Amino acid sequence: MIAGKDAPNFGEAKNSWLTGTAAWTFLNVSQFILGIRPDYDGLTVDPCIPSKLDGFTAKRDFRGVSYHITVKNPNHVEKADITSQPIMGDGFAIKEAASQSYATDCEAIGIVEQIARANGIAYQKYTNRSDIVGGGTLGAISSALLPMRTIDVGVPMLAMHSARELMGQADYGNLKDLIVSFYGEA
């Protein structure tokens, strides 16, 4: 059922399977949290589970073969670097990675930090782990081709690229203030 024009939430689906949300959620959970995803060379198993999870078992049929997969996490580790997690409500995030998978360069960080401090704008830094592939934006590709300073900034959020994203309202305001201050000072 989709809410009609007289409903308070016009266009809202009452059943997630009518919007594509259920299929998208399944894909994200199975391929990117459990990490069981098809690859040209075969089936990849690269889980990204929370540290609280002991592990999991899964069955995956792939190219005519049934795989029974067991992942154990006795040390309760996870891929996220617990020392570098953007927090909603603590300001916009400056994203950087040693692998240069983000567009950010050190000169641009200095400029943006100066503007933010001078104008009392909250910000935080997010640094990707250097021992695993992660991050990466089109900005890194374009910045390699353009002779200009670049920085990858964003607003911390839950469920990025999902049907419903959640972010802190103050972070949006901080990013807007940074952009206005930057162009006002440029």
C-alpha positions, 0 to 999 in steps of 0.5 A: 500500500502506498499512501495517497495524496490525502495522507499525512505522508503522501507517497510513503510505502506502508510495506517495505517490499513495495519500495525496493527497500527490502531488496536493497537492505538484503543486498547490503547486509549479505554482501557488505556486512556479512561480506559474501559477494560475487566476484568475477573470479569467484565468491568473496567472503570479507565480513564487516561485522560489529565487534559484538557479534560472535560470528555467523553461518550462512548458505550461499548458492553460487555458480551451481555450488552450495557454500556453507560458510562459517565466520567466527569472531572470538576476539570481537574485532571489527573493521572500523577504527574505533579511534576514528569514527565520525559522530553525528552532531559533532560537526561536519567531517573532513575525510582523509586516508593514507592511501589517498582514496579521498580527494583530501590534500594537506594544504586544503585541510589547513585552509578549511580548519583555519576557516572553521576555527576562525568562524566557530564552526564545529568539525571533526576528522575521519581517517580511513584505516590504511591496512584495508581498502575503504573510502574512495570517491570520484573526487580522488580521481578528479583531483589527480587530474586537476592542479588544485587543492581539494578536500573531501568533506561530508556530514556524518550519517547512519545508513549512507546511500540507503532509502532513508538516511539519518544525519544530525541537523547541526552538522548540516548547518556547520557544513553550510556555514563552512561553505558560506565562510569559504566563499565569503573569504575567497 
